[in-house]
Amino acid sequence: MKNYPLNVEAPKSFSYVKRNIPNVTVEQRERALKSTHYNEFAFPAGMLTVDMLSDSGTTAMTDVQWSAMFLGDESYGRNKGYYVLMDAFRDVFERGDDQKRAINLVRTDCQDIDKMMDELYLCEYEGGLFNGGAAQMERPNTFIMPQGRAAESVLFAMVSKILGERHPGKNFTIPSNGHFDTTEGNIKQMGSTPRNCFDKQLLWEVPEGGVYEKNPFKGNMDTAKLEALIEEVGPENVPLVYTTITNNTVCGQPVSMANIRESSRIAHKYGIPFMLDAARWAENCYFIKVNEAGYEDKSIFAIAKELFSYCDGFTASLKKDGHANMGGILAFRDKGLFWKNFSDFDAEGNVVTDVGILLKVKQISSYGNDSYGGMSGRDIMALAAGLYECGRVEYLKERVDQCEYLAQGFYKNGVKGVVLPAGGHGVYINMDEFFDGKRGHDSFAGAGFSLELIRRYGIRVSELGDFSMEYDLKTSEQQKEVCNVVRFAVNRSQLSREHLDYVIAAVTELYKDRQSIPNMRITLGHKLPMRHFHAFLEPYEAEE
């Protein structure tokens, strides 16, 4: 067949719905900032021009997902969507290219009850991350949650309770390639110490001309640091090892399959469960496909199958990555290392207390029956459809390319501190470089930058540096693990080139006038857990 190539790519989607942006003056934004005590999370979204605070549940869904919502079953116990979602999990995370797509039984309104029983309602599964039927009731290992931090809260509350009963008053260390803010907050609240093991020198490296030939996987776990840390504190004091994909704390950077495999090997060498924070698994699989040898011809789902085979369990916000606007999950491998380490057994090896039962009780008491986990039936169906949608290479390429366009726009305009290459869901700027090293850690200059961007241009981003990551409350060793950055989250399927060009122009002008950006001080909530969500700030004049 003859091709007729163009020097531009063909469009991949189009929109039917348009939302207008109101005209807001600088004076109106100043008034709102003062009234909300300069907390960027509290600023009214309806007064923004571009909102890049988070890609979590804030973005567009496909027509396939919207149509799935009309098929939602709001029954309290064992709604249709529960079975569909559980099988979508098996399809996406375990089956690779050999998927059942049981969601199509509901999409086609199947009225054959025997078929529905045999292929959806009464299927038995065990041995993986998602038990089914009687096995899920006897040994529950999959827990639907409304969002990722709910999954983390349930997990770490239970781990804390079990460890506290076994070892009262003992402090534990949980290493990661990069704990995100809520993960770190949950670990701290259980009385343990989060540690990040990554290569900061590689992260800040700027490639010649701003472009690498291949993505260098800057989000990788520094496995030498990981093993040294385990040896230093003692394996008995490390209950879990975590890898975050993509590495949100380390500027949204991806993790290679080889690094995941090696991190898993090290954890298992010491008998420690290897866990994933898998909120952006599909984006990470895309980076592996494009940049890691041996994966270029594999599908996103085939890559995911291998990736998840290395973990003993995972938590994930399913509000990212193109999934849906609501949802989360906690899962662990049936009779695997996590289950063995946190369940109790008698002398004969019989289970006395199954950790899955304890987690299910916590899930039900906190979020509702296990078959909806705090989600509506509509959201469950949208999520199930979204799990398949976010495995589309065309969608993932478009998303990653948008991030790189924004990062390159900053870089080409001379803005210092842009982290290159861009991550999968956002663009990060190193505030230490942005301000030429002239702002101290106590200035919270990244917060000043983000708030000034709101005031001048109506653009909201997320400060994820000295203020959010609580630099001033950390030990000297932990301070070395903080990246003093702000994040420009690129909401999936929502922002146009026009939005990105506006942001590039605004940041370029702000960079030229960076000496006038105020420092910030905390006036209330200095030591509150996850303080950036609710602390009060005020500006004070920066001193050169």
FIFI-219406 format. One record per residue (C-alpha): residue number from 1; x, y, z. Coordinates in steps of 0.5 Angstrom, whole numbers, plus 500, padded with zeros to 3 digits. Each point is the difference from the previous one (the first is absolute). Last residue first. Layout:
<seq->NUM X->X Y->Y Z->Z>
...
// end
This chain:
<seq->544 X->540 Y->577 Z->595>
<seq->543 X->495 Y->501 Z->505>
<seq->542 X->493 Y->498 Z->499>
<seq->541 X->494 Y->504 Z->503>
<seq->540 X->495 Y->496 Z->504>
<seq->539 X->494 Y->496 Z->498>
<seq->538 X->495 Y->497 Z->505>
<seq->537 X->499 Y->492 Z->501>
<seq->536 X->494 Y->496 Z->503>
<seq->535 X->501 Y->493 Z->500>
<seq->534 X->494 Y->495 Z->497>
<seq->533 X->503 Y->496 Z->495>
<seq->532 X->507 Y->502 Z->500>
<seq->531 X->500 Y->497 Z->507>
<seq->530 X->500 Y->493 Z->499>
<seq->529 X->500 Y->498 Z->507>
<seq->528 X->500 Y->507 Z->504>
<seq->527 X->506 Y->502 Z->502>
<seq->526 X->500 Y->508 Z->498>
<seq->525 X->493 Y->500 Z->500>
<seq->524 X->499 Y->508 Z->500>
<seq->523 X->504 Y->506 Z->498>
<seq->522 X->505 Y->496 Z->496>
<seq->521 X->504 Y->505 Z->496>
<seq->520 X->501 Y->501 Z->493>
<seq->519 X->505 Y->504 Z->495>
<seq->518 X->498 Y->505 Z->495>
<seq->517 X->501 Y->500 Z->493>
<seq->516 X->503 Y->506 Z->498>
<seq->515 X->507 Y->497 Z->498>
<seq->514 X->497 Y->495 Z->495>
<seq->513 X->498 Y->506 Z->495>
<seq->512 X->503 Y->497 Z->494>
<seq->511 X->497 Y->493 Z->503>
<seq->510 X->493 Y->503 Z->501>
<seq->509 X->500 Y->502 Z->492>
<seq->508 X->503 Y->493 Z->498>
<seq->507 X->495 Y->497 Z->505>
<seq->506 X->494 Y->503 Z->497>
<seq->505 X->502 Y->499 Z->492>
<seq->504 X->501 Y->493 Z->502>
<seq->503 X->493 Y->499 Z->503>
<seq->502 X->497 Y->504 Z->494>
<seq->501 X->503 Y->495 Z->495>
<seq->500 X->498 Y->494 Z->504>
<seq->499 X->492 Y->503 Z->500>
<seq->498 X->500 Y->501 Z->493>
<seq->497 X->503 Y->493 Z->499>
<seq->496 X->494 Y->497 Z->503>
<seq->495 X->499 Y->498 Z->507>
<seq->494 X->495 Y->495 Z->501>
<seq->493 X->501 Y->493 Z->498>
<seq->492 X->504 Y->498 Z->506>
<seq->491 X->502 Y->506 Z->505>
<seq->490 X->507 Y->502 Z->499>
<seq->489 X->503 Y->501 Z->507>
<seq->488 X->505 Y->506 Z->501>
<seq->487 X->504 Y->498 Z->506>
<seq->486 X->504 Y->504 Z->504>
<seq->485 X->507 Y->498 Z->503>
<seq->484 X->504 Y->500 Z->506>
<seq->483 X->502 Y->492 Z->499>
<seq->482 X->501 Y->498 Z->507>
<seq->481 X->504 Y->493 Z->501>
<seq->480 X->506 Y->504 Z->503>
<seq->479 X->496 Y->503 Z->506>
<seq->478 X->498 Y->493 Z->502>
<seq->477 X->508 Y->499 Z->502>
<seq->476 X->500 Y->507 Z->504>
<seq->475 X->493 Y->498 Z->503>
<seq->474 X->494 Y->503 Z->498>
<seq->473 X->495 Y->505 Z->503>
<seq->472 X->503 Y->506 Z->496>
<seq->471 X->499 Y->496 Z->493>
<seq->470 X->493 Y->499 Z->501>
<seq->469 X->499 Y->497 Z->494>
<seq->468 X->494 Y->505 Z->498>
<seq->467 X->504 Y->506 Z->502>
<seq->466 X->507 Y->498 Z->498>
<seq->465 X->498 Y->497 Z->493>
<seq->464 X->493 Y->498 Z->497>
<seq->463 X->497 Y->506 Z->499>
<seq->462 X->494 Y->499 Z->495>
<seq->461 X->498 Y->504 Z->494>
<seq->460 X->494 Y->505 Z->499>
<seq->459 X->500 Y->505 Z->495>
<seq->458 X->496 Y->506 Z->500>
<seq->457 X->505 Y->505 Z->497>
<seq->456 X->503 Y->505 Z->505>
<seq->455 X->497 Y->497 Z->507>
<seq->454 X->500 Y->493 Z->498>
<seq->453 X->507 Y->500 Z->498>
<seq->452 X->502 Y->504 Z->506>
<seq->451 X->497 Y->494 Z->504>
<seq->450 X->504 Y->495 Z->497>
<seq->449 X->507 Y->504 Z->500>
<seq->448 X->499 Y->502 Z->507>
<seq->447 X->499 Y->492 Z->502>
<seq->446 X->506 Y->499 Z->496>
<seq->445 X->504 Y->505 Z->504>
<seq->444 X->498 Y->497 Z->507>
<seq->443 X->505 Y->505 Z->503>
<seq->442 X->503 Y->495 Z->505>
<seq->441 X->503 Y->496 Z->495>
<seq->440 X->504 Y->506 Z->498>
<seq->439 X->499 Y->504 Z->494>
<seq->438 X->506 Y->502 Z->496>
<seq->437 X->502 Y->494 Z->496>
<seq->436 X->499 Y->503 Z->493>
<seq->435 X->492 Y->501 Z->502>
<seq->434 X->498 Y->495 Z->494>
<seq->433 X->506 Y->495 Z->502>
<seq->432 X->498 Y->499 Z->508>
<seq->431 X->493 Y->500 Z->497>
<seq->430 X->501 Y->494 Z->496>
<seq->429 X->494 Y->500 Z->495>
<seq->428 X->495 Y->494 Z->498>
<seq->427 X->496 Y->498 Z->495>
<seq->426 X->494 Y->495 Z->500>
<seq->425 X->497 Y->494 Z->499>
<seq->424 X->505 Y->495 Z->496>
<seq->423 X->506 Y->504 Z->503>
<seq->422 X->504 Y->505 Z->495>
<seq->421 X->507 Y->499 Z->498>
<seq->420 X->503 Y->504 Z->503>
<seq->419 X->498 Y->504 Z->506>
<seq->418 X->500 Y->507 Z->499>
<seq->417 X->504 Y->504 Z->505>
<seq->416 X->502 Y->506 Z->496>
<seq->415 X->495 Y->503 Z->495>
<seq->414 X->503 Y->502 Z->494>
<seq->413 X->495 Y->500 Z->495>
<seq->412 X->502 Y->494 Z->497>
<seq->411 X->500 Y->496 Z->507>
<seq->410 X->492 Y->503 Z->502>
<seq->409 X->498 Y->498 Z->493>
<seq->408 X->504 Y->493 Z->500>
<seq->407 X->496 Y->499 Z->507>
<seq->406 X->493 Y->501 Z->497>
<seq->405 X->501 Y->496 Z->493>
<seq->404 X->503 Y->494 Z->505>
<seq->403 X->494 Y->500 Z->504>
<seq->402 X->495 Y->500 Z->494>
<seq->401 X->504 Y->495 Z->496>
<seq->400 X->499 Y->495 Z->507>
<seq->399 X->493 Y->501 Z->499>
<seq->398 X->499 Y->499 Z->492>
<seq->397 X->505 Y->494 Z->501>
<seq->396 X->495 Y->497 Z->505>
<seq->395 X->494 Y->501 Z->496>
<seq->394 X->503 Y->497 Z->494>
<seq->393 X->503 Y->494 Z->504>
<seq->392 X->493 Y->498 Z->503>
<seq->391 X->501 Y->497 Z->507>
<seq->390 X->496 Y->506 Z->503>
<seq->389 X->494 Y->498 Z->496>
<seq->388 X->499 Y->493 Z->503>
<seq->387 X->501 Y->502 Z->508>
<seq->386 X->495 Y->506 Z->498>
<seq->385 X->494 Y->495 Z->498>
<seq->384 X->501 Y->497 Z->507>
<seq->383 X->500 Y->507 Z->503>
<seq->382 X->494 Y->502 Z->497>
<seq->381 X->497 Y->494 Z->502>
<seq->380 X->502 Y->501 Z->507>
<seq->379 X->498 Y->508 Z->500>
<seq->378 X->493 Y->498 Z->498>
<seq->377 X->499 Y->495 Z->506>
<seq->376 X->502 Y->505 Z->505>
<seq->375 X->507 Y->499 Z->503>
<seq->374 X->501 Y->500 Z->508>
<seq->373 X->503 Y->493 Z->499>
<seq->372 X->495 Y->497 Z->496>
<seq->371 X->500 Y->493 Z->500>
<seq->370 X->503 Y->500 Z->507>
<seq->369 X->495 Y->503 Z->504>
<seq->368 X->501 Y->507 Z->502>
<seq->367 X->506 Y->505 Z->501>
<seq->366 X->502 Y->500 Z->507>
<seq->365 X->497 Y->494 Z->503>
<seq->364 X->500 Y->496 Z->494>
<seq->363 X->507 Y->501 Z->498>
<seq->362 X->503 Y->499 Z->507>
<seq->361 X->496 Y->493 Z->501>
<seq->360 X->503 Y->499 Z->493>
<seq->359 X->507 Y->501 Z->502>
<seq->358 X->499 Y->496 Z->506>
<seq->357 X->498 Y->494 Z->496>
<seq->356 X->505 Y->501 Z->495>
<seq->355 X->505 Y->500 Z->506>
<seq->354 X->498 Y->493 Z->501>
<seq->353 X->500 Y->498 Z->508>
<seq->352 X->501 Y->493 Z->502>
<seq->351 X->502 Y->497 Z->494>
<seq->350 X->503 Y->493 Z->501>
<seq->349 X->507 Y->499 Z->499>
<seq->348 X->501 Y->494 Z->506>
<seq->347 X->502 Y->505 Z->505>
<seq->346 X->495 Y->505 Z->499>
<seq->345 X->500 Y->505 Z->494>
<seq->344 X->499 Y->508 Z->500>
<seq->343 X->499 Y->504 Z->494>
<seq->342 X->505 Y->506 Z->499>
<seq->341 X->506 Y->497 Z->497>
<seq->340 X->497 Y->494 Z->496>
<seq->339 X->494 Y->504 Z->497>
<seq->338 X->506 Y->505 Z->498>
<seq->337 X->504 Y->494 Z->497>
<seq->336 X->495 Y->497 Z->496>
<seq->335 X->494 Y->496 Z->502>
<seq->334 X->496 Y->504 Z->495>
<seq->333 X->504 Y->506 Z->497>
<seq->332 X->498 Y->506 Z->503>
<seq->331 X->495 Y->506 Z->498>
<seq->330 X->498 Y->507 Z->502>
<seq->329 X->496 Y->504 Z->495>
<seq->328 X->497 Y->507 Z->498>
<seq->327 X->494 Y->503 Z->497>
<seq->326 X->497 Y->507 Z->497>
<seq->325 X->501 Y->504 Z->494>
<seq->324 X->502 Y->494 Z->496>
<seq->323 X->506 Y->496 Z->497>
<seq->322 X->503 Y->505 Z->495>
<seq->321 X->507 Y->499 Z->504>
<seq->320 X->497 Y->503 Z->507>
<seq->319 X->494 Y->499 Z->504>
<seq->318 X->502 Y->493 Z->501>
<seq->317 X->504 Y->502 Z->506>
<seq->316 X->504 Y->494 Z->501>
<seq->315 X->503 Y->495 Z->505>
<seq->314 X->504 Y->494 Z->499>
<seq->313 X->501 Y->493 Z->502>
<seq->312 X->506 Y->494 Z->500>
<seq->311 X->503 Y->503 Z->494>
<seq->310 X->504 Y->497 Z->494>
<seq->309 X->494 Y->498 Z->496>
<seq->308 X->497 Y->507 Z->500>
<seq->307 X->506 Y->502 Z->495>
<seq->306 X->499 Y->494 Z->495>
<seq->305 X->492 Y->500 Z->499>
<seq->304 X->501 Y->508 Z->500>
<seq->303 X->505 Y->499 Z->494>
<seq->302 X->495 Y->495 Z->496>
<seq->301 X->494 Y->505 Z->502>
<seq->300 X->504 Y->506 Z->497>
<seq->299 X->501 Y->496 Z->494>
<seq->298 X->507 Y->497 Z->498>
<seq->297 X->504 Y->501 Z->494>
<seq->296 X->505 Y->506 Z->503>
<seq->295 X->501 Y->496 Z->506>
<seq->294 X->506 Y->496 Z->499>
<seq->293 X->505 Y->506 Z->501>
<seq->292 X->497 Y->506 Z->504>
<seq->291 X->498 Y->507 Z->498>
<seq->290 X->493 Y->499 Z->496>
<seq->289 X->497 Y->494 Z->503>
<seq->288 X->503 Y->502 Z->507>
<seq->287 X->497 Y->507 Z->500>
<seq->286 X->493 Y->498 Z->498>
<seq->285 X->500 Y->495 Z->506>
<seq->284 X->502 Y->506 Z->504>
<seq->283 X->494 Y->504 Z->497>
<seq->282 X->495 Y->493 Z->502>
<seq->281 X->503 Y->500 Z->507>
<seq->280 X->498 Y->507 Z->502>
<seq->279 X->497 Y->498 Z->507>
<seq->278 X->504 Y->494 Z->501>
<seq->277 X->503 Y->501 Z->507>
<seq->276 X->503 Y->493 Z->500>
<seq->275 X->502 Y->496 Z->505>
<seq->274 X->506 Y->495 Z->501>
<seq->273 X->499 Y->496 Z->506>
<seq->272 X->506 Y->499 Z->505>
<seq->271 X->504 Y->493 Z->500>
<seq->270 X->507 Y->503 Z->500>
<seq->269 X->501 Y->497 Z->493>
<seq->268 X->493 Y->502 Z->498>
<seq->267 X->501 Y->507 Z->501>
<seq->266 X->507 Y->500 Z->496>
<seq->265 X->496 Y->496 Z->494>
<seq->264 X->494 Y->504 Z->500>
<seq->263 X->505 Y->506 Z->499>
<seq->262 X->504 Y->496 Z->495>
<seq->261 X->493 Y->499 Z->496>
<seq->260 X->498 Y->507 Z->500>
<seq->259 X->506 Y->503 Z->498>
<seq->258 X->500 Y->495 Z->494>
<seq->257 X->493 Y->502 Z->498>
<seq->256 X->502 Y->507 Z->500>
<seq->255 X->497 Y->506 Z->505>
<seq->254 X->497 Y->506 Z->497>
<seq->253 X->501 Y->507 Z->502>
<seq->252 X->495 Y->504 Z->503>
<seq->251 X->504 Y->505 Z->503>
<seq->250 X->503 Y->496 Z->506>
<seq->249 X->494 Y->500 Z->504>
<seq->248 X->496 Y->498 Z->495>
<seq->247 X->504 Y->494 Z->498>
<seq->246 X->496 Y->496 Z->494>
<seq->245 X->499 Y->495 Z->503>
<seq->244 X->502 Y->501 Z->508>
<seq->243 X->504 Y->494 Z->503>
<seq->242 X->499 Y->498 Z->507>
<seq->241 X->504 Y->495 Z->505>
<seq->240 X->496 Y->498 Z->506>
<seq->239 X->501 Y->498 Z->507>
<seq->238 X->507 Y->502 Z->500>
<seq->237 X->502 Y->500 Z->508>
<seq->236 X->502 Y->492 Z->499>
<seq->235 X->504 Y->501 Z->494>
<seq->234 X->505 Y->505 Z->505>
<seq->233 X->501 Y->507 Z->500>
<seq->232 X->506 Y->500 Z->496>
<seq->231 X->500 Y->494 Z->496>
<seq->230 X->493 Y->502 Z->497>
<seq->229 X->503 Y->507 Z->499>
<seq->228 X->506 Y->497 Z->496>
<seq->227 X->495 Y->496 Z->496>
<seq->226 X->496 Y->506 Z->498>
<seq->225 X->506 Y->505 Z->499>
<seq->224 X->503 Y->494 Z->495>
<seq->223 X->493 Y->500 Z->497>
<seq->222 X->499 Y->507 Z->498>
<seq->221 X->493 Y->499 Z->499>
<seq->220 X->499 Y->503 Z->493>
<seq->219 X->496 Y->506 Z->498>
<seq->218 X->505 Y->503 Z->496>
<seq->217 X->498 Y->495 Z->495>
<seq->216 X->506 Y->502 Z->494>
<seq->215 X->495 Y->502 Z->495>
<seq->214 X->503 Y->498 Z->493>
<seq->213 X->503 Y->505 Z->495>
<seq->212 X->500 Y->505 Z->506>
<seq->211 X->498 Y->507 Z->498>
<seq->210 X->501 Y->507 Z->503>
<seq->209 X->506 Y->502 Z->495>
<seq->208 X->505 Y->496 Z->504>
<seq->207 X->496 Y->496 Z->506>
<seq->206 X->499 Y->504 Z->507>
<seq->205 X->502 Y->496 Z->506>
<seq->204 X->495 Y->502 Z->506>
<seq->203 X->498 Y->493 Z->500>
<seq->202 X->506 Y->496 Z->499>
<seq->201 X->503 Y->504 Z->506>
<seq->200 X->494 Y->498 Z->504>
<seq->199 X->501 Y->493 Z->499>
<seq->198 X->494 Y->496 Z->504>
<seq->197 X->499 Y->497 Z->507>
<seq->196 X->495 Y->504 Z->504>
<seq->195 X->498 Y->498 Z->507>
<seq->194 X->494 Y->500 Z->504>
<seq->193 X->501 Y->499 Z->508>
<seq->192 X->494 Y->497 Z->504>
<seq->191 X->495 Y->502 Z->505>
<seq->190 X->494 Y->498 Z->497>
<seq->189 X->499 Y->507 Z->498>
<seq->188 X->507 Y->501 Z->497>
<seq->187 X->498 Y->495 Z->495>
<seq->186 X->493 Y->503 Z->498>
<seq->185 X->503 Y->507 Z->499>
<seq->184 X->506 Y->496 Z->496>
<seq->183 X->495 Y->497 Z->496>
<seq->182 X->496 Y->507 Z->499>
<seq->181 X->506 Y->504 Z->498>
<seq->180 X->502 Y->495 Z->495>
<seq->179 X->506 Y->495 Z->502>
<seq->178 X->506 Y->499 Z->495>
<seq->177 X->504 Y->495 Z->498>
<seq->176 X->497 Y->497 Z->507>
<seq->175 X->503 Y->497 Z->507>
<seq->174 X->495 Y->499 Z->506>
<seq->173 X->504 Y->500 Z->506>
<seq->172 X->497 Y->498 Z->507>
<seq->171 X->500 Y->503 Z->507>
<seq->170 X->498 Y->495 Z->506>
<seq->169 X->496 Y->502 Z->505>
<seq->168 X->496 Y->494 Z->501>
<seq->167 X->503 Y->494 Z->495>
<seq->166 X->495 Y->495 Z->499>
<seq->165 X->494 Y->504 Z->502>
<seq->164 X->502 Y->506 Z->496>
<seq->163 X->502 Y->496 Z->494>
<seq->162 X->493 Y->498 Z->499>
<seq->161 X->497 Y->507 Z->502>
<seq->160 X->505 Y->504 Z->495>
<seq->159 X->499 Y->495 Z->494>
<seq->158 X->493 Y->501 Z->501>
<seq->157 X->500 Y->507 Z->500>
<seq->156 X->505 Y->500 Z->495>
<seq->155 X->495 Y->496 Z->495>
<seq->154 X->494 Y->504 Z->502>
<seq->153 X->503 Y->506 Z->499>
<seq->152 X->504 Y->499 Z->494>
<seq->151 X->493 Y->497 Z->496>
<seq->150 X->497 Y->506 Z->503>
<seq->149 X->506 Y->504 Z->497>
<seq->148 X->498 Y->497 Z->493>
<seq->147 X->493 Y->502 Z->499>
<seq->146 X->493 Y->497 Z->501>
<seq->145 X->503 Y->493 Z->502>
<seq->144 X->498 Y->493 Z->497>
<seq->143 X->504 Y->495 Z->504>
<seq->142 X->503 Y->494 Z->497>
<seq->141 X->503 Y->494 Z->505>
<seq->140 X->495 Y->497 Z->503>
<seq->139 X->501 Y->493 Z->503>
<seq->138 X->494 Y->496 Z->501>
<seq->137 X->495 Y->505 Z->496>
<seq->136 X->505 Y->501 Z->495>
<seq->135 X->501 Y->493 Z->499>
<seq->134 X->492 Y->499 Z->500>
<seq->133 X->500 Y->504 Z->494>
<seq->132 X->506 Y->503 Z->497>
<seq->131 X->507 Y->502 Z->502>
<seq->130 X->503 Y->506 Z->497>
<seq->129 X->508 Y->500 Z->501>
<seq->128 X->501 Y->493 Z->498>
<seq->127 X->499 Y->493 Z->503>
<seq->126 X->493 Y->500 Z->500>
<seq->125 X->494 Y->500 Z->495>
<seq->124 X->493 Y->497 Z->500>
<seq->123 X->495 Y->503 Z->495>
<seq->122 X->493 Y->500 Z->503>
<seq->121 X->497 Y->507 Z->497>
<seq->120 X->504 Y->501 Z->494>
<seq->119 X->501 Y->495 Z->495>
<seq->118 X->496 Y->494 Z->503>
<seq->117 X->495 Y->504 Z->503>
<seq->116 X->499 Y->505 Z->495>
<seq->115 X->499 Y->494 Z->495>
<seq->114 X->495 Y->497 Z->504>
<seq->113 X->496 Y->506 Z->501>
<seq->112 X->500 Y->501 Z->492>
<seq->111 X->497 Y->507 Z->500>
<seq->110 X->507 Y->504 Z->498>
<seq->109 X->499 Y->507 Z->499>
<seq->108 X->505 Y->501 Z->495>
<seq->107 X->504 Y->505 Z->504>
<seq->106 X->499 Y->495 Z->506>
<seq->105 X->503 Y->494 Z->497>
<seq->104 X->505 Y->505 Z->497>
<seq->103 X->503 Y->501 Z->506>
<seq->102 X->503 Y->493 Z->500>
<seq->101 X->505 Y->502 Z->496>
<seq->100 X->504 Y->493 Z->500>
<seq->99 X->507 Y->503 Z->499>
<seq->98 X->506 Y->496 Z->498>
<seq->97 X->504 Y->505 Z->498>
<seq->96 X->503 Y->501 Z->507>
<seq->95 X->496 Y->496 Z->504>
<seq->94 X->502 Y->503 Z->507>
<seq->93 X->500 Y->507 Z->501>
<seq->92 X->495 Y->502 Z->495>
<seq->91 X->495 Y->494 Z->499>
<seq->90 X->501 Y->498 Z->507>
<seq->89 X->498 Y->507 Z->502>
<seq->88 X->494 Y->500 Z->495>
<seq->87 X->498 Y->494 Z->503>
<seq->86 X->499 Y->503 Z->507>
<seq->85 X->497 Y->506 Z->497>
<seq->84 X->495 Y->496 Z->496>
<seq->83 X->498 Y->496 Z->506>
<seq->82 X->499 Y->507 Z->504>
<seq->81 X->496 Y->503 Z->495>
<seq->80 X->495 Y->495 Z->500>
<seq->79 X->498 Y->502 Z->507>
<seq->78 X->502 Y->495 Z->506>
<seq->77 X->497 Y->503 Z->506>
<seq->76 X->497 Y->507 Z->500>
<seq->75 X->497 Y->500 Z->493>
<seq->74 X->502 Y->507 Z->496>
<seq->73 X->501 Y->496 Z->493>
<seq->72 X->503 Y->505 Z->495>
<seq->71 X->499 Y->499 Z->493>
<seq->70 X->499 Y->507 Z->499>
<seq->69 X->507 Y->501 Z->502>
<seq->68 X->502 Y->496 Z->495>
<seq->67 X->498 Y->505 Z->495>
<seq->66 X->504 Y->505 Z->503>
<seq->65 X->506 Y->496 Z->500>
<seq->64 X->500 Y->498 Z->492>
<seq->63 X->499 Y->507 Z->499>
<seq->62 X->506 Y->502 Z->503>
<seq->61 X->502 Y->503 Z->507>
<seq->60 X->503 Y->507 Z->501>
<seq->59 X->504 Y->502 Z->506>
<seq->58 X->500 Y->502 Z->507>
<seq->57 X->500 Y->493 Z->503>
<seq->56 X->507 Y->500 Z->502>
<seq->55 X->504 Y->504 Z->495>
<seq->54 X->502 Y->506 Z->505>
<seq->53 X->501 Y->507 Z->501>
<seq->52 X->500 Y->502 Z->493>
<seq->51 X->494 Y->504 Z->500>
<seq->50 X->500 Y->505 Z->494>
<seq->49 X->496 Y->507 Z->500>
<seq->48 X->498 Y->499 Z->507>
<seq->47 X->494 Y->504 Z->504>
<seq->46 X->496 Y->494 Z->500>
<seq->45 X->505 Y->496 Z->503>
<seq->44 X->499 Y->504 Z->506>
<seq->43 X->507 Y->500 Z->504>
<seq->42 X->500 Y->495 Z->506>
<seq->41 X->505 Y->495 Z->497>
<seq->40 X->505 Y->506 Z->499>
<seq->39 X->500 Y->502 Z->507>
<seq->38 X->501 Y->508 Z->500>
<seq->37 X->496 Y->501 Z->506>
<seq->36 X->493 Y->498 Z->496>
<seq->35 X->498 Y->508 Z->501>
<seq->34 X->507 Y->502 Z->498>
<seq->33 X->500 Y->496 Z->494>
<seq->32 X->493 Y->502 Z->498>
<seq->31 X->501 Y->507 Z->501>
<seq->30 X->506 Y->500 Z->496>
<seq->29 X->496 Y->496 Z->494>
<seq->28 X->495 Y->505 Z->500>
<seq->27 X->506 Y->506 Z->499>
<seq->26 X->503 Y->496 Z->495>
<seq->25 X->494 Y->500 Z->496>
<seq->24 X->495 Y->494 Z->498>
<seq->23 X->497 Y->498 Z->493>
<seq->22 X->496 Y->494 Z->501>
<seq->21 X->503 Y->494 Z->496>
<seq->20 X->494 Y->496 Z->495>
<seq->19 X->499 Y->493 Z->500>
<seq->18 X->500 Y->496 Z->494>
<seq->17 X->497 Y->493 Z->499>
<seq->16 X->500 Y->496 Z->493>
<seq->15 X->507 Y->500 Z->500>
<seq->14 X->505 Y->496 Z->494>
<seq->13 X->505 Y->495 Z->500>
<seq->12 X->506 Y->497 Z->497>
<seq->11 X->502 Y->505 Z->496>
<seq->10 X->505 Y->499 Z->494>
<seq->9 X->507 Y->501 Z->501>
<seq->8 X->503 Y->506 Z->496>
<seq->7 X->505 Y->499 Z->495>
<seq->6 X->496 Y->497 Z->495>
<seq->5 X->500 Y->493 Z->497>
<seq->4 X->496 Y->497 Z->494>
<seq->3 X->500 Y->493 Z->501>
<seq->2 X->499 Y->495 Z->494>
<seq->1 X->497 Y->493 Z->502>
// end
